[in-house]
Amino acid sequence: MEFHWIDGFKIEVKIEDDAVVISGNQEGLRSLANHLNALADEKDRDHFHLDEYNSLEEGSKQLIIEKID
């Protein structure tokens, strides 16, 4: 599965009062939507990971998105 990031994307994931907050600019939210669509169509992969060392803003919590049946 290839990630297609839109230039200028920003995505941040944090925990606030037991809630997961995903924040992003327009490019970041559209990029994340693209990744979700790609995962939904994927036959050989059932999840992906993002973190501050892999695409998210510094200080972000790890984000794991899983596809289930």
N, CA, C, O and CB atoms as a CASP TS submission, in Angstrom:
PFRMAT TS
TARGET T0000
AUTHOR 0000-0000-0000
METHOD Language model
MODEL 1
PARENT N/A
ATOM      1  N   MET     1       0.846  -1.170   0.000  1.00  0.00           N
ATOM      2  CA  MET     1       0.000   0.000   0.000  1.00  0.00           C
ATOM      3  C   MET     1       0.889   1.229   0.000  1.00  0.00           C
ATOM      4  O   MET     1       1.777   1.363   0.842  1.00  0.00           O
ATOM      5  CB  MET     1      -0.961   0.000   1.212  1.00  0.00           C
ATOM      6  N   GLU     2       0.653   2.108  -0.929  1.00  0.00           N
ATOM      7  CA  GLU     2       1.434   3.343  -1.008  1.00  0.00           C
ATOM      8  C   GLU     2       0.666   4.496  -0.406  1.00  0.00           C
ATOM      9  O   GLU     2      -0.527   4.664  -0.659  1.00  0.00           O
ATOM     10  CB  GLU     2       1.807   3.660  -2.457  1.00  0.00           C
ATOM     11  N   PHE     3       1.354   5.287   0.390  1.00  0.00           N
ATOM     12  CA  PHE     3       0.761   6.505   0.926  1.00  0.00           C
ATOM     13  C   PHE     3       0.993   7.639  -0.058  1.00  0.00           C
ATOM     14  O   PHE     3       2.110   7.836  -0.536  1.00  0.00           O
ATOM     15  CB  PHE     3       1.351   6.851   2.318  1.00  0.00           C
ATOM     16  N   HIS     4      -0.048   8.373  -0.354  1.00  0.00           N
ATOM     17  CA  HIS     4       0.054   9.538  -1.233  1.00  0.00           C
ATOM     18  C   HIS     4      -0.257  10.772  -0.406  1.00  0.00           C
ATOM     19  O   HIS     4      -1.416  11.091  -0.142  1.00  0.00           O
ATOM     20  CB  HIS     4      -0.912   9.423  -2.465  1.00  0.00           C
ATOM     21  N   TRP     5       0.819  11.468   0.002  1.00  0.00           N
ATOM     22  CA  TRP     5       0.676  12.668   0.821  1.00  0.00           C
ATOM     23  C   TRP     5       0.529  13.887  -0.079  1.00  0.00           C
ATOM     24  O   TRP     5       1.216  14.000  -1.095  1.00  0.00           O
ATOM     25  CB  TRP     5       1.885  12.836   1.772  1.00  0.00           C
ATOM     26  N   ILE     6      -0.348  14.779   0.285  1.00  0.00           N
ATOM     27  CA  ILE     6      -0.519  16.036  -0.422  1.00  0.00           C
ATOM     28  C   ILE     6       0.488  17.028   0.148  1.00  0.00           C
ATOM     29  O   ILE     6       0.602  17.163   1.366  1.00  0.00           O
ATOM     30  CB  ILE     6      -1.988  16.573  -0.296  1.00  0.00           C
ATOM     31  N   ASP     7       1.220  17.723  -0.723  1.00  0.00           N
ATOM     32  CA  ASP     7       2.238  18.677  -0.278  1.00  0.00           C
ATOM     33  C   ASP     7       1.681  19.640   0.767  1.00  0.00           C
ATOM     34  O   ASP     7       0.580  20.173   0.628  1.00  0.00           O
ATOM     35  CB  ASP     7       2.786  19.462  -1.473  1.00  0.00           C
ATOM     36  N   GLY     8       2.471  19.846   1.812  1.00  0.00           N
ATOM     37  CA  GLY     8       2.103  20.783   2.867  1.00  0.00           C
ATOM     38  C   GLY     8       1.241  20.189   3.960  1.00  0.00           C
ATOM     39  O   GLY     8       0.729  20.923   4.805  1.00  0.00           O
ATOM     40  N   PHE     9       1.064  18.852   3.964  1.00  0.00           N
ATOM     41  CA  PHE     9       0.183  18.216   4.953  1.00  0.00           C
ATOM     42  C   PHE     9       0.734  18.368   6.369  1.00  0.00           C
ATOM     43  O   PHE     9       1.946  18.398   6.583  1.00  0.00           O
ATOM     44  CB  PHE     9      -0.003  16.729   4.623  1.00  0.00           C
ATOM     45  N   LYS    10      -0.184  18.463   7.326  1.00  0.00           N
ATOM     46  CA  LYS    10       0.144  18.446   8.756  1.00  0.00           C
ATOM     47  C   LYS    10      -0.947  17.654   9.456  1.00  0.00           C
ATOM     48  O   LYS    10      -2.136  17.909   9.265  1.00  0.00           O
ATOM     49  CB  LYS    10       0.266  19.908   9.352  1.00  0.00           C
ATOM     50  N   ILE    11      -0.532  16.694  10.264  1.00  0.00           N
ATOM     51  CA  ILE    11      -1.462  15.892  11.064  1.00  0.00           C
ATOM     52  C   ILE    11      -0.850  15.725  12.452  1.00  0.00           C
ATOM     53  O   ILE    11       0.343  15.452  12.587  1.00  0.00           O
ATOM     54  CB  ILE    11      -1.750  14.489  10.391  1.00  0.00           C
ATOM     55  N   GLU    12      -1.664  15.889  13.459  1.00  0.00           N
ATOM     56  CA  GLU    12      -1.228  15.721  14.843  1.00  0.00           C
ATOM     57  C   GLU    12      -2.239  14.825  15.553  1.00  0.00           C
ATOM     58  O   GLU    12      -3.445  14.945  15.338  1.00  0.00           O
ATOM     59  CB  GLU    12      -1.087  17.105  15.573  1.00  0.00           C
ATOM     60  N   VAL    13      -1.737  13.926  16.402  1.00  0.00           N
ATOM     61  CA  VAL    13      -2.593  13.046  17.188  1.00  0.00           C
ATOM     62  C   VAL    13      -2.223  13.232  18.651  1.00  0.00           C
ATOM     63  O   VAL    13      -1.053  13.149  19.026  1.00  0.00           O
ATOM     64  CB  VAL    13      -2.443  11.547  16.748  1.00  0.00           C
ATOM     65  N   LYS    14      -3.245  13.488  19.477  1.00  0.00           N
ATOM     66  CA  LYS    14      -2.989  13.650  20.908  1.00  0.00           C
ATOM     67  C   LYS    14      -4.143  13.041  21.696  1.00  0.00           C
ATOM     68  O   LYS    14      -5.210  12.756  21.154  1.00  0.00           O
ATOM     69  CB  LYS    14      -2.801  15.149  21.276  1.00  0.00           C
ATOM     70  N   ILE    15      -3.899  12.851  22.988  1.00  0.00           N
ATOM     71  CA  ILE    15      -4.905  12.340  23.906  1.00  0.00           C
ATOM     72  C   ILE    15      -5.283  13.486  24.836  1.00  0.00           C
ATOM     73  O   ILE    15      -4.421  14.083  25.482  1.00  0.00           O
ATOM     74  CB  ILE    15      -4.383  11.086  24.709  1.00  0.00           C
ATOM     75  N   GLU    16      -6.583  13.790  24.899  1.00  0.00           N
ATOM     76  CA  GLU    16      -7.087  14.836  25.793  1.00  0.00           C
ATOM     77  C   GLU    16      -8.290  14.291  26.544  1.00  0.00           C
ATOM     78  O   GLU    16      -9.302  13.945  25.935  1.00  0.00           O
ATOM     79  CB  GLU    16      -7.464  16.130  25.003  1.00  0.00           C
ATOM     80  N   ASP    17      -8.184  14.213  27.869  1.00  0.00           N
ATOM     81  CA  ASP    17      -9.305  13.748  28.695  1.00  0.00           C
ATOM     82  C   ASP    17      -9.908  12.443  28.174  1.00  0.00           C
ATOM     83  O   ASP    17     -11.118  12.352  27.962  1.00  0.00           O
ATOM     84  CB  ASP    17     -10.386  14.820  28.758  1.00  0.00           C
ATOM     85  N   ASP    18      -9.069  11.447  27.971  1.00  0.00           N
ATOM     86  CA  ASP    18      -9.495  10.118  27.505  1.00  0.00           C
ATOM     87  C   ASP    18     -10.072  10.109  26.098  1.00  0.00           C
ATOM     88  O   ASP    18     -10.750   9.153  25.720  1.00  0.00           O
ATOM     89  CB  ASP    18     -10.513   9.561  28.446  1.00  0.00           C
ATOM     90  N   ALA    19      -9.817  11.153  25.314  1.00  0.00           N
ATOM     91  CA  ALA    19     -10.270  11.207  23.923  1.00  0.00           C
ATOM     92  C   ALA    19      -9.062  11.293  23.001  1.00  0.00           C
ATOM     93  O   ALA    19      -8.071  11.952  23.315  1.00  0.00           O
ATOM     94  CB  ALA    19     -11.223  12.414  23.691  1.00  0.00           C
ATOM     95  N   VAL    20      -9.157  10.623  21.871  1.00  0.00           N
ATOM     96  CA  VAL    20      -8.133  10.741  20.838  1.00  0.00           C
ATOM     97  C   VAL    20      -8.536  11.907  19.942  1.00  0.00           C
ATOM     98  O   VAL    20      -9.647  11.942  19.414  1.00  0.00           O
ATOM     99  CB  VAL    20      -7.974   9.400  20.013  1.00  0.00           C
ATOM    100  N   VAL    21      -7.620  12.863  19.777  1.00  0.00           N
ATOM    101  CA  VAL    21      -7.883  14.036  18.937  1.00  0.00           C
ATOM    102  C   VAL    21      -6.938  13.988  17.747  1.00  0.00           C
ATOM    103  O   VAL    21      -5.719  13.987  17.914  1.00  0.00           O
ATOM    104  CB  VAL    21      -7.706  15.372  19.742  1.00  0.00           C
ATOM    105  N   ILE    22      -7.502  13.949  16.551  1.00  0.00           N
ATOM    106  CA  ILE    22      -6.723  13.988  15.319  1.00  0.00           C
ATOM    107  C   ILE    22      -6.966  15.354  14.704  1.00  0.00           C
ATOM    108  O   ILE    22      -8.095  15.696  14.355  1.00  0.00           O
ATOM    109  CB  ILE    22      -7.116  12.820  14.326  1.00  0.00           C
ATOM    110  N   SER    23      -5.899  16.135  14.572  1.00  0.00           N
ATOM    111  CA  SER    23      -5.987  17.483  14.010  1.00  0.00           C
ATOM    112  C   SER    23      -5.159  17.534  12.740  1.00  0.00           C
ATOM    113  O   SER    23      -4.084  16.938  12.665  1.00  0.00           O
ATOM    114  CB  SER    23      -5.502  18.558  15.031  1.00  0.00           C
ATOM    115  N   GLY    24      -5.656  18.237  11.754  1.00  0.00           N
ATOM    116  CA  GLY    24      -4.890  18.365  10.518  1.00  0.00           C
ATOM    117  C   GLY    24      -5.339  19.556   9.709  1.00  0.00           C
ATOM    118  O   GLY    24      -6.474  20.018   9.816  1.00  0.00           O
ATOM    119  N   ASN    25      -4.416  20.045   8.892  1.00  0.00           N
ATOM    120  CA  ASN    25      -4.801  21.081   7.950  1.00  0.00           C
ATOM    121  C   ASN    25      -5.536  20.407   6.789  1.00  0.00           C
ATOM    122  O   ASN    25      -5.681  19.185   6.764  1.00  0.00           O
ATOM    123  CB  ASN    25      -3.551  21.889   7.448  1.00  0.00           C
ATOM    124  N   GLN    26      -5.992  21.206   5.838  1.00  0.00           N
ATOM    125  CA  GLN    26      -6.769  20.649   4.734  1.00  0.00           C
ATOM    126  C   GLN    26      -5.998  19.548   4.007  1.00  0.00           C
ATOM    127  O   GLN    26      -6.553  18.493   3.702  1.00  0.00           O
ATOM    128  CB  GLN    26      -7.155  21.752   3.751  1.00  0.00           C
ATOM    129  N   GLU    27      -4.725  19.796   3.731  1.00  0.00           N
ATOM    130  CA  GLU    27      -3.905  18.798   3.030  1.00  0.00           C
ATOM    131  C   GLU    27      -3.724  17.538   3.873  1.00  0.00           C
ATOM    132  O   GLU    27      -3.724  16.428   3.342  1.00  0.00           O
ATOM    133  CB  GLU    27      -2.531  19.390   2.672  1.00  0.00           C
ATOM    134  N   GLY    28      -3.570  17.711   5.181  1.00  0.00           N
ATOM    135  CA  GLY    28      -3.406  16.568   6.061  1.00  0.00           C
ATOM    136  C   GLY    28      -4.656  15.714   6.147  1.00  0.00           C
ATOM    137  O   GLY    28      -4.581  14.486   6.104  1.00  0.00           O
ATOM    138  N   LEU    29      -5.811  16.366   6.270  1.00  0.00           N
ATOM    139  CA  LEU    29      -7.059  15.612   6.360  1.00  0.00           C
ATOM    140  C   LEU    29      -7.380  14.899   5.053  1.00  0.00           C
ATOM    141  O   LEU    29      -7.868  13.769   5.065  1.00  0.00           O
ATOM    142  CB  LEU    29      -8.208  16.537   6.741  1.00  0.00           C
ATOM    143  N   ARG    30      -7.109  15.550   3.928  1.00  0.00           N
ATOM    144  CA  ARG    30      -7.334  14.890   2.635  1.00  0.00           C
ATOM    145  C   ARG    30      -6.367  13.716   2.454  1.00  0.00           C
ATOM    146  O   ARG    30      -6.749  12.673   1.924  1.00  0.00           O
ATOM    147  CB  ARG    30      -7.169  15.902   1.472  1.00  0.00           C
ATOM    148  N   SER    31      -5.113  13.887   2.896  1.00  0.00           N
ATOM    149  CA  SER    31      -4.141  12.794   2.811  1.00  0.00           C
ATOM    150  C   SER    31      -4.590  11.615   3.661  1.00  0.00           C
ATOM    151  O   SER    31      -4.532  10.470   3.212  1.00  0.00           O
ATOM    152  CB  SER    31      -2.746  13.269   3.258  1.00  0.00           C
ATOM    153  N   LEU    32      -5.039  11.884   4.885  1.00  0.00           N
ATOM    154  CA  LEU    32      -5.501  10.812   5.760  1.00  0.00           C
ATOM    155  C   LEU    32      -6.713  10.109   5.148  1.00  0.00           C
ATOM    156  O   LEU    32      -6.825   8.885   5.222  1.00  0.00           O
ATOM    157  CB  LEU    32      -5.849  11.366   7.154  1.00  0.00           C
ATOM    158  N   ALA    33      -7.616  10.879   4.546  1.00  0.00           N
ATOM    159  CA  ALA    33      -8.773  10.281   3.871  1.00  0.00           C
ATOM    160  C   ALA    33      -8.319   9.364   2.739  1.00  0.00           C
ATOM    161  O   ALA    33      -8.887   8.288   2.548  1.00  0.00           O
ATOM    162  CB  ALA    33      -9.711  11.379   3.323  1.00  0.00           C
ATOM    163  N   ASN    34      -7.308   9.777   1.992  1.00  0.00           N
ATOM    164  CA  ASN    34      -6.759   8.927   0.923  1.00  0.00           C
ATOM    165  C   ASN    34      -6.224   7.618   1.493  1.00  0.00           C
ATOM    166  O   ASN    34      -6.433   6.555   0.909  1.00  0.00           O
ATOM    167  CB  ASN    34      -5.639   9.668   0.162  1.00  0.00           C
ATOM    168  N   HIS    35      -5.537   7.691   2.629  1.00  0.00           N
ATOM    169  CA  HIS    35      -4.966   6.493   3.254  1.00  0.00           C
ATOM    170  C   HIS    35      -6.079   5.556   3.728  1.00  0.00           C
ATOM    171  O   HIS    35      -5.972   4.338   3.590  1.00  0.00           O
ATOM    172  CB  HIS    35      -4.050   6.882   4.441  1.00  0.00           C
ATOM    173  N   LEU    36      -7.136   6.125   4.282  1.00  0.00           N
ATOM    174  CA  LEU    36      -8.253   5.301   4.748  1.00  0.00           C
ATOM    175  C   LEU    36      -8.932   4.607   3.575  1.00  0.00           C
ATOM    176  O   LEU    36      -9.281   3.430   3.666  1.00  0.00           O
ATOM    177  CB  LEU    36      -9.272   6.157   5.521  1.00  0.00           C
ATOM    178  N   ASN    37      -9.118   5.320   2.487  1.00  0.00           N
ATOM    179  CA  ASN    37      -9.706   4.708   1.287  1.00  0.00           C
ATOM    180  C   ASN    37      -8.814   3.597   0.748  1.00  0.00           C
ATOM    181  O   ASN    37      -9.303   2.535   0.362  1.00  0.00           O
ATOM    182  CB  ASN    37      -9.937   5.771   0.197  1.00  0.00           C
ATOM    183  N   ALA    38      -7.503   3.841   0.720  1.00  0.00           N
ATOM    184  CA  ALA    38      -6.573   2.828   0.219  1.00  0.00           C
ATOM    185  C   ALA    38      -6.612   1.580   1.103  1.00  0.00           C
ATOM    186  O   ALA    38      -6.590   0.459   0.594  1.00  0.00           O
ATOM    187  CB  ALA    38      -5.137   3.395   0.154  1.00  0.00           C
ATOM    188  N   LEU    39      -6.670   1.769   2.430  1.00  0.00           N
ATOM    189  CA  LEU    39      -6.728   0.626   3.339  1.00  0.00           C
ATOM    190  C   LEU    39      -8.034  -0.150   3.142  1.00  0.00           C
ATOM    191  O   LEU    39      -8.038  -1.381   3.166  1.00  0.00           O
ATOM    192  CB  LEU    39      -6.597   1.095   4.803  1.00  0.00           C
ATOM    193  N   ALA    40      -9.124   0.563   2.952  1.00  0.00           N
ATOM    194  CA  ALA    40     -10.414  -0.103   2.742  1.00  0.00           C
ATOM    195  C   ALA    40     -10.387  -0.995   1.510  1.00  0.00           C
ATOM    196  O   ALA    40     -11.040  -2.037   1.490  1.00  0.00           O
ATOM    197  CB  ALA    40     -11.530   0.930   2.606  1.00  0.00           C
ATOM    198  N   ASP    41      -9.641  -0.602   0.486  1.00  0.00           N
ATOM    199  CA  ASP    41      -9.563  -1.375  -0.758  1.00  0.00           C
ATOM    200  C   ASP    41      -8.457  -2.418  -0.764  1.00  0.00           C
ATOM    201  O   ASP    41      -8.410  -3.268  -1.653  1.00  0.00           O
ATOM    202  CB  ASP    41      -9.363  -0.449  -1.912  1.00  0.00           C
ATOM    203  N   GLU    42      -7.575  -2.360   0.214  1.00  0.00           N
ATOM    204  CA  GLU    42      -6.398  -3.236   0.265  1.00  0.00           C
ATOM    205  C   GLU    42      -6.806  -4.673   0.565  1.00  0.00           C
ATOM    206  O   GLU    42      -7.647  -4.922   1.429  1.00  0.00           O
ATOM    207  CB  GLU    42      -5.398  -2.738   1.326  1.00  0.00           C
ATOM    208  N   LYS    43      -6.212  -5.603  -0.148  1.00  0.00           N
ATOM    209  CA  LYS    43      -6.501  -7.029   0.071  1.00  0.00           C
ATOM    210  C   LYS    43      -5.438  -7.708   0.946  1.00  0.00           C
ATOM    211  O   LYS    43      -5.748  -8.656   1.668  1.00  0.00           O
ATOM    212  CB  LYS    43      -6.599  -7.754  -1.274  1.00  0.00           C
ATOM    213  N   ASP    44      -4.189  -7.228   0.885  1.00  0.00           N
ATOM    214  CA  ASP    44      -3.097  -7.898   1.579  1.00  0.00           C
ATOM    215  C   ASP    44      -2.652  -7.207   2.865  1.00  0.00           C
ATOM    216  O   ASP    44      -1.735  -7.680   3.536  1.00  0.00           O
ATOM    217  CB  ASP    44      -1.934  -8.014   0.664  1.00  0.00           C
ATOM    218  N   ARG    45      -3.279  -6.118   3.206  1.00  0.00           N
ATOM    219  CA  ARG    45      -2.842  -5.375   4.385  1.00  0.00           C
ATOM    220  C   ARG    45      -4.068  -4.992   5.202  1.00  0.00           C
ATOM    221  O   ARG    45      -5.104  -4.621   4.650  1.00  0.00           O
ATOM    222  CB  ARG    45      -2.020  -4.110   3.985  1.00  0.00           C
ATOM    223  N   ASP    46      -3.938  -5.087   6.560  1.00  0.00           N
ATOM    224  CA  ASP    46      -5.091  -4.794   7.391  1.00  0.00           C
ATOM    225  C   ASP    46      -4.884  -3.642   8.366  1.00  0.00           C
ATOM    226  O   ASP    46      -5.766  -3.368   9.180  1.00  0.00           O
ATOM    227  CB  ASP    46      -5.466  -6.005   8.144  1.00  0.00           C
ATOM    228  N   HIS    47      -3.745  -2.965   8.306  1.00  0.00           N
ATOM    229  CA  HIS    47      -3.517  -1.822   9.186  1.00  0.00           C
ATOM    230  C   HIS    47      -2.352  -0.979   8.691  1.00  0.00           C
ATOM    231  O   HIS    47      -1.584  -1.393   7.823  1.00  0.00           O
ATOM    232  CB  HIS    47      -3.256  -2.293  10.616  1.00  0.00           C
ATOM    233  N   PHE    48      -2.241   0.213   9.263  1.00  0.00           N
ATOM    234  CA  PHE    48      -1.050   1.035   9.063  1.00  0.00           C
ATOM    235  C   PHE    48      -0.771   1.839  10.322  1.00  0.00           C
ATOM    236  O   PHE    48      -1.670   2.102  11.120  1.00  0.00           O
ATOM    237  CB  PHE    48      -1.221   1.975   7.845  1.00  0.00           C
ATOM    238  N   HIS    49       0.496   2.226  10.490  1.00  0.00           N
ATOM    239  CA  HIS    49       0.971   2.980  11.646  1.00  0.00           C
ATOM    240  C   HIS    49       1.475   4.345  11.181  1.00  0.00           C
ATOM    241  O   HIS    49       2.124   4.459  10.142  1.00  0.00           O
ATOM    242  CB  HIS    49       2.093   2.203  12.397  1.00  0.00           C
ATOM    243  N   LEU    50       1.172   5.359  11.952  1.00  0.00           N
ATOM    244  CA  LEU    50       1.770   6.678  11.767  1.00  0.00           C
ATOM    245  C   LEU    50       2.241   7.156  13.138  1.00  0.00           C
ATOM    246  O   LEU    50       1.595   6.874  14.147  1.00  0.00           O
ATOM    247  CB  LEU    50       0.751   7.697  11.116  1.00  0.00           C
ATOM    248  N   ASP    51       3.357   7.874  13.183  1.00  0.00           N
ATOM    249  CA  ASP    51       3.834   8.461  14.429  1.00  0.00           C
ATOM    250  C   ASP    51       4.677   9.692  14.106  1.00  0.00           C
ATOM    251  O   ASP    51       4.811  10.073  12.943  1.00  0.00           O
ATOM    252  CB  ASP    51       4.652   7.426  15.258  1.00  0.00           C
ATOM    253  N   GLU    52       5.246  10.311  15.143  1.00  0.00           N
ATOM    254  CA  GLU    52       6.003  11.540  14.916  1.00  0.00           C
ATOM    255  C   GLU    52       7.267  11.303  14.083  1.00  0.00           C
ATOM    256  O   GLU    52       7.830  12.252  13.537  1.00  0.00           O
ATOM    257  CB  GLU    52       6.378  12.165  16.246  1.00  0.00           C
ATOM    258  N   TYR    53       7.707  10.077  13.983  1.00  0.00           N
ATOM    259  CA  TYR    53       8.878   9.755  13.165  1.00  0.00           C
ATOM    260  C   TYR    53       8.465   9.308  11.759  1.00  0.00           C
ATOM    261  O   TYR    53       9.307   9.116  10.882  1.00  0.00           O
ATOM    262  CB  TYR    53       9.715   8.657  13.842  1.00  0.00           C
ATOM    263  N   ASN    54       7.153   9.148  11.564  1.00  0.00           N
ATOM    264  CA  ASN    54       6.614   8.693  10.289  1.00  0.00           C
ATOM    265  C   ASN    54       5.367   9.514   9.965  1.00  0.00           C
ATOM    266  O   ASN    54       4.243   9.023  10.067  1.00  0.00           O
ATOM    267  CB  ASN    54       6.286   7.165  10.329  1.00  0.00           C
ATOM    268  N   SER    55       5.581  10.768   9.575  1.00  0.00           N
ATOM    269  CA  SER    55       4.551  11.614   8.987  1.00  0.00           C
ATOM    270  C   SER    55       3.767  12.513   9.931  1.00  0.00           C
ATOM    271  O   SER    55       3.273  13.547   9.483  1.00  0.00           O
ATOM    272  CB  SER    55       3.615  10.772   8.295  1.00  0.00           C
ATOM    273  N   LEU    56       3.622  12.181  11.222  1.00  0.00           N
ATOM    274  CA  LEU    56       2.863  13.050  12.114  1.00  0.00           C
ATOM    275  C   LEU    56       3.736  14.156  12.686  1.00  0.00           C
ATOM    276  O   LEU    56       4.964  14.081  12.654  1.00  0.00           O
ATOM    277  CB  LEU    56       2.245  12.238  13.243  1.00  0.00           C
ATOM    278  N   GLU    57       3.076  15.186  13.209  1.00  0.00           N
ATOM    279  CA  GLU    57       3.796  16.307  13.799  1.00  0.00           C
ATOM    280  C   GLU    57       4.548  15.866  15.058  1.00  0.00           C
ATOM    281  O   GLU    57       4.161  14.904  15.721  1.00  0.00           O
ATOM    282  CB  GLU    57       2.823  17.452  14.129  1.00  0.00           C
ATOM    283  N   GLU    58       5.616  16.578  15.371  1.00  0.00           N
ATOM    284  CA  GLU    58       6.428  16.276  16.543  1.00  0.00           C
ATOM    285  C   GLU    58       5.555  16.279  17.796  1.00  0.00           C
ATOM    286  O   GLU    58       4.718  17.164  17.977  1.00  0.00           O
ATOM    287  CB  GLU    58       7.585  17.291  16.684  1.00  0.00           C
ATOM    288  N   GLY    59       5.756  15.291  18.651  1.00  0.00           N
ATOM    289  CA  GLY    59       5.000  15.171  19.890  1.00  0.00           C
ATOM    290  C   GLY    59       3.701  14.401  19.750  1.00  0.00           C
ATOM    291  O   GLY    59       3.006  14.175  20.740  1.00  0.00           O
ATOM    292  N   SER    60       3.366  13.996  18.535  1.00  0.00           N
ATOM    293  CA  SER    60       2.134  13.249  18.311  1.00  0.00           C
ATOM    294  C   SER    60       2.219  11.854  18.912  1.00  0.00           C
ATOM    295  O   SER    60       3.297  11.265  19.000  1.00  0.00           O
ATOM    296  CB  SER    60       1.831  13.157  16.821  1.00  0.00           C
ATOM    297  N   LYS    61       1.072  11.338  19.324  1.00  0.00           N
ATOM    298  CA  LYS    61       0.962   9.952  19.762  1.00  0.00           C
ATOM    299  C   LYS    61       0.909   9.058  18.533  1.00  0.00           C
ATOM    300  O   LYS    61       0.532   9.499  17.447  1.00  0.00           O
ATOM    301  CB  LYS    61      -0.293   9.741  20.660  1.00  0.00           C
ATOM    302  N   GLN    62       1.287   7.810  18.713  1.00  0.00           N
ATOM    303  CA  GLN    62       1.225   6.847  17.614  1.00  0.00           C
ATOM    304  C   GLN    62      -0.231   6.616  17.217  1.00  0.00           C
ATOM    305  O   GLN    62      -1.112   6.524  18.073  1.00  0.00           O
ATOM    306  CB  GLN    62       1.903   5.506  18.013  1.00  0.00           C
ATOM    307  N   LEU    63      -0.471   6.524  15.918  1.00  0.00           N
ATOM    308  CA  LEU    63      -1.806   6.251  15.395  1.00  0.00           C
ATOM    309  C   LEU    63      -1.753   4.956  14.611  1.00  0.00           C
ATOM    310  O   LEU    63      -0.965   4.817  13.675  1.00  0.00           O
ATOM    311  CB  LEU    63      -2.323   7.422  14.506  1.00  0.00           C
ATOM    312  N   ILE    64      -2.598   4.004  14.996  1.00  0.00           N
ATOM    313  CA  ILE    64      -2.708   2.742  14.281  1.00  0.00           C
ATOM    314  C   ILE    64      -4.145   2.646  13.777  1.00  0.00           C
ATOM    315  O   ILE    64      -5.096   2.730  14.555  1.00  0.00           O
ATOM    316  CB  ILE    64      -2.325   1.510  15.198  1.00  0.00           C
ATOM    317  N   ILE    65      -4.288   2.471  12.485  1.00  0.00           N
ATOM    318  CA  ILE    65      -5.594   2.309  11.858  1.00  0.00           C
ATOM    319  C   ILE    65      -5.704   0.864  11.388  1.00  0.00           C
ATOM    320  O   ILE    65      -4.855   0.393  10.632  1.00  0.00           O
ATOM    321  CB  ILE    65      -5.793   3.316  10.666  1.00  0.00           C
ATOM    322  N   GLU    66      -6.746   0.153  11.830  1.00  0.00           N
ATOM    323  CA  GLU    66      -6.937  -1.250  11.467  1.00  0.00           C
ATOM    324  C   GLU    66      -8.240  -1.429  10.689  1.00  0.00           C
ATOM    325  O   GLU    66      -9.247  -0.773  10.953  1.00  0.00           O
ATOM    326  CB  GLU    66      -6.940  -2.139  12.727  1.00  0.00           C
ATOM    327  N   LYS    67      -8.181  -2.321   9.741  1.00  0.00           N
ATOM    328  CA  LYS    67      -9.385  -2.735   9.008  1.00  0.00           C
ATOM    329  C   LYS    67      -9.855  -4.054   9.598  1.00  0.00           C
ATOM    330  O   LYS    67      -9.065  -4.982   9.767  1.00  0.00           O
ATOM    331  CB  LYS    67      -9.108  -2.873   7.461  1.00  0.00           C
ATOM    332  N   ILE    68     -11.139  -4.135   9.909  1.00  0.00           N
ATOM    333  CA  ILE    68     -11.713  -5.369  10.456  1.00  0.00           C
ATOM    334  C   ILE    68     -12.830  -5.849   9.544  1.00  0.00           C
ATOM    335  O   ILE    68     -13.353  -5.098   8.721  1.00  0.00           O
ATOM    336  CB  ILE    68     -12.244  -5.150  11.903  1.00  0.00           C
ATOM    337  N   ASP    69     -13.182  -7.115   9.710  1.00  0.00           N
ATOM    338  CA  ASP    69     -14.292  -7.691   8.941  1.00  0.00           C
ATOM    339  C   ASP    69     -15.618  -7.383   9.591  1.00  0.00           C
ATOM    340  O   ASP    69     -16.663  -7.788   9.083  1.00  0.00           O
ATOM    341  CB  ASP    69     -14.125  -9.199   8.797  1.00  0.00           C
TER
END
